[in-house]
Amino acid sequence: MADLRPVAAPFVALGPSGVAVRTRLKDLTPQDEKVLRLVGAHLGSLASKDLTARCTDGLEHSAGSWAARKRDLTAQSSSRWAGSITKATHEQWALARRGQAGHVQSLETGITTIRHRLSLPVGQKGTKRTPGGYRCAHEWFHKRRRLQVMEDRLRKVRADREAGRVHVVRGGKRLLGTRHHLDTAQLTEDQWRRRWEASRWFLQADGESGKRHGNDTIRISPDGEVSINLPAPLADLANAPHGRYALGCRVGFAHRGPQWADRVEANRAVAYRIHYDVARRRWYVTASWQIPVSRTIPMAAALAHGVIGVDTNADHLAAWRLDTHGNPTGKPRRFFYDLSGTAQHRDAQVRHALTRLLTWAKTCGVKAIAVEDLDFQAEKTREKHGRKRRFRQLISGMPTGKLRARLTSMADATGIAIIAVDPAYTSKWGAQHWQQPMAGPTRKTTRHDAASIAIGRRAQGHPIRRRTTPPRAHQSDVHGHRTVQADRRAPGREGPRPRIPGPRTRSVPPDAASTRATRTSTTVRDVRSDQEWAQDSLLLTDEERCCRRRTASFGL
């Protein structure tokens, strides 16, 4: 038997460390939109130049070069705008470095897999854990060429990483590539140009505690007035004191509005970002701030009222409620979502499914939801699954990281703890031990439902395997009670036995005809036949008693 990989212990996931809410900027005047476009385009050009300078520094970056870049930006904007631009630049460069490291790891994994499969004879079958050889010589030849391409690509990526070079596109690499496929994207050149320019604008400012309303660059008052500190070259457009421009609209946050108002009135830091949706032709503002991470409750307290195990799938969440002993109760629940379409549609579908899950958990009174700690980064490579393109697309489309992050954030507001468990063998063992026993004439249990039971039991610390059924003789006192004596706790056990009408012997009484006419129903005879009645000698005739004595004397 192959060795199983170790299973990590479950843990209570940490809550969110920040909050972000968004609202629309309505009723903007043409002058307001003109100012926003000019400010965004000017600061966007400064952000592009600063990103170029940061990428040029590479690993030689230091605090001195950072201060020099910030001084140059301050002369063309303001000190706070310069601070926001340099901070965003550093975060973008660090993100590119993390993506570069992931690319190196993916290439190394693919090269190792190809080398292993090339070393095996053509047509050799693999196992569940190790892939076999390639199917034919044609595929072997093309994989040999692909190995050379990947090795060359890996050398280049490693050289870039050692030199500190990153490849970043402000506005997005995907949108840049769309420029060469306008017909496929169903866009005109003018429409693409507007999207490209809007994606490269920069209109975001970090908050600062102690300043008025928590942000001195983009300020929103408690009554909803929005004002922007204009950069130095655009100071002539100001319509408010101190070089500021006040928009002609009022805003309010429907979600977490009281929390935002409390921070603004207390002059606590709030960061803002203004962006333009070209497709809808609407302006939006997003407010974000940090919150202290909620202290995780002990595992025993989270599981005091049972748990709901959730199995994440490509199109639905399979959930089942378990009691404190790990036994599934009630019926399985499924929360469907559709991950096709735009990113906004997919995000809305996930949020709607999680909202229904949390509502059901609150109705059940459960204080914990168990989910798998999934990460498909190493499981969706082209070389690992070969020709299984649909399977690769399936696992690539599953919202593993986003779903858990959003579930943790939404559950924090409801007081429900999220327990992350190791996903090893949950689907396999769940189907093996729980799918058939939980199925019935009116309920069809799927592998996903059985996996949700396995996830919940692992969160509770129970083994996934069901308890072995004891032998039939050990399930009770050898197929039933030994005697017909009433239990000592039965009420009325000291009273007389209830009278059941009908004959009590197998002998035919003298009035047999009248007895047949008044014979009780079959149900009563069945109940009476299970009881061991004592023979009453007074009911036997003298001839019958003599017959029984002769039978006993011959040992029959």
Secondary structure, 3 states (H helix, E strand, C coil): CCCCCCCCCCEECCCCCEEEEEEEECCCCHHHHHHHHHHHHHHHHHHHHHHHHHHHHHHHCCHHHHHHHHHHHHHHCCHHHHHHHHHHHHHHHHHHHHHHHHHHHHHHHHHHHHHHHHCCCCCCCCCCCCCCCCCCHHHHHHHHHHHHHHHHHHHHHHHHHHHCCCCCCCCCHHHHHHCCCHHHHCCCHHHHHHHHHHHCCCCEECCCCCCHHHCCCEEECCCCEEEEECCHHHHHHCCECCCEEEEEEECCCCCCHHHHHHHHHCCCCCEEEEEEECCCCEEEEEEEEECCCCCCCCHHHHCCCCEEEEEECCCEEEEEEECCCCCEEEEEEEEECCCCCCHHHHHHHHHHHHHHHHHHHHHHCCCEEEEECCCCCCCCCHHHHCCCHHHHHHHHHCCHHHHHHHHHHHHHCCCCEEEEECCCCHHHHHHHHHHCCCCECCECCCHHHHHHHHHHHHHHCCCCCCCCCCCHHHCCCCCCCCCCCCCCCCCCCCCCCCCCCCCCCCCCCCCHHHHHHCCCCHHHHHHHHCCCCCCCHHHCCHHHHHHHHHHHHCCC
